[in-house]
Amino acid sequence: MGHGILLVEDEATLARNVQRYLERDGFELRIAATMRAGWRDFEEFRPDVVLLDLNLPDGSGLDLLARIRAADRQAKVIILTGHGSVQTAVEAMKSGAWDYLAKPIALGELKLLVDKALGQGRMEETLSYYRGRDARQGGLEAMLGASPAITDLKARIAGLLQAERAMAEGDAPPPVLIRGETGSGKELVARALHYDGRRAEAPFIEVNCATLPAQLVEGELFGHERGAFTDARERRIGLVEAAHGGTLFLDEIGELEPAVQAKLLKVLEDRTVRRLGAVRERRVDVRFVAATHRPLEALVKEGRFRADLYYRLSVVQLVVPPLRERAGDAAMLAAHFLALHGRRYGRPGLRLDAAALDLVARHPWPGNVRELRNAMEQAALAAGEARELGAAHVALAPAPGADLPSPGPTLRQMERDTLVQMLDRTGGNVSQAARLLGISRDTMRYRMAKHGLDAAAGLESA
Ligand SMILES: Nc1ncnc2c1ncn2[C@@H]1O[C@H](COP(=O)(O)OP(=O)(O)OP(=O)(O)O)[C@@H](O)[C@H]1O
């Protein structure tokens, strides 16, 4: 029997997508759109995992979290949080949530978290899951693109791997620092280094230093002995040890707390870890790969990142070019992602028409490949029965400096039209429409009120 999952989420489209995706993997899903329905379903259904949106129409998910925790300490609660509300998510973690995921939700990532929640305490299983998952999507061949910029990068990686193959067995390869804008493919580079290298059979462990709550970082990275602190009922090995023989990928390294930076430096220098509360140090053989989109040199100057750690980590630096500097790649990647999402949503054969392709080629892609992938997913969802998608299906935030509509009496009407159009496209879903427009739900409601629209009226006048 599949594990039961309760999804408390008022964004209908998102809920449906999560449901389809997880049901395909054999999970049993229930959806509740309000706090009240969520509680009722929780009592009736007794799920193993609850996916909880904090921003519900009839109250805060935090209250529901408290009730759930009081009723059942086994169920794992994963918080789904909007942009900019990471602080609230941390609050939720303090109140007993198991983990959180920021919106827009990447379904693959969500599935990984659910698997981890169900298998927590069974490190073996988690590791073999990581291996299985990664073996399918690692390697240089997963990095698509034919532009000179990406070809150069791939050649550098291949050269590095070749040099490493010539190293003596047991000689740890140098740390690598991957730089590049958000969404440009830094993680993909880290995977390629692992899965095309000598350590491919050993674990690839990934840590996002930005999303680990500060108070958990040390325990997560270095592990702890039983009784090391009040809640440490069991001994737990840390992620550094879990990566023994393989690769530890430290994403968003610029976000690491100074105290943890010092400890990490020690691991890099001595190649040993000491679990919290342990007397003994253990030797570890780990390849360190770190990534950041932040200017680390500036953080070093400001005293926020240790210079010695920076030099240790950056023996080899790889720079991932932004998508806008990869001539021709955007159109090719757009076709790739459109086909991928088309298959996932049961709409094969989707393609972009000339105007849409032109839009894709000219857009500056501040969110890089991730933005492109998400835009193609939204386009696939917005396509309806159409096979050939036009510029209107591809909802892109306007480029800075792009032609702006002339100000004047029509501006108000244009704003209204846009709101109506987005509400129409999302079947009246205010949150989804807000997301397409790149504004918050509150701003969306405010603007709708300004134009005397409600979701239903928006649909009528469209
Ligand atoms: N060259 C590429 N070919 C195919 N897919 C790509 C490519 N580059 C990136 N992607 C995809 O784009 C998404 C974002 O990439 P990735 O997570 O590696 O970016 P990142 O630079 O690590 O982002 P962040 O800085 O936000 O952590 C992923 O789904 C990844 O598989």
The ligand as an ORCA input file, in Angstrom:
! r2SCAN-3c Opt
* xyz 0 1
  N      22.882     23.015    -19.755
  C      21.749     22.500    -19.239
  N      21.076     21.535    -19.896
  C      19.934     21.019    -19.406
  N      19.385     21.393    -18.233
  C      20.014     22.339    -17.529
  C      21.231     22.945    -17.988
  N      21.624     23.839    -17.062
  C      20.717     23.815    -16.087
  N      19.742     22.913    -16.341
  C      18.550     22.629    -15.514
  O      18.126     23.881    -14.974
  C      17.751     23.769    -13.621
  C      18.608     24.673    -12.771
  O      19.956     24.210    -12.783
  P      20.837     24.075    -11.460
  O      19.987     23.678    -10.283
  O      22.006     23.244    -11.764
  O      21.256     25.606    -11.294
  P      22.114     26.279    -10.155
  O      23.066     27.198    -10.837
  O      22.684     25.238     -9.249
  O      21.029     27.148     -9.414
  P      21.079     27.823     -7.924
  O      22.159     28.868     -7.943
  O      19.738     28.443     -7.801
  O      21.350     26.701     -6.975
  C      17.895     22.289    -13.295
  O      16.636     21.674    -13.512
  C      18.896     21.788    -14.304
  O      18.729     20.407    -14.555
*
